[in-house]
Amino acid sequence: MKKTKLQLKDKPIKPIKKLGNFTINPRKISSIVFVLFLILVAWYFSREIRFLTAAPNLDVDIEDMIVREESFNVLGRTDSSAHLVVNDKEILVEKNGNFETQINLVAGVNLIKIKAKNRFGKTNEIIKRIIYEK
């Protein structure tokens, strides 16, 4: 039996479609797909790095105000994985990130310090002033 050698010869890549001076061929299509893949990977890693280096979100539903009641409810939202402290008291954060606590006020100006800390030590702090008038 006679053996035949397969020889690969460089053949020019035939264009799929020609648009003026620009031609679309398999090499250009694969290059475009590869560049799009690299952009997607870069976007993913930049998002993950931003997540690791950013402080947790912290939104509080109160403003600086004057109240006439001795107790005051603090409502807000943070990241569900954040460690939350309100006036040096640890507060439980729900799975959806909501939190609520009640604070007893003293006559005059009361500072409410709300601090959220993520597992990487990044913190976000909000300070509100509530004036209690009897």
Secondary structure, DSSP 8 states (H G I E B T S, - for coil): ---------------SEEETTEEE-HHHHHHHHHHHHHHHHHHHHHHHHHHHHS---EEES--SEEESSSEEEEEEEE-TT-EEEETTEEE---TTSEEEEEEE--SEEEEEEEEEE-TTS-EEEEEEEEEE--
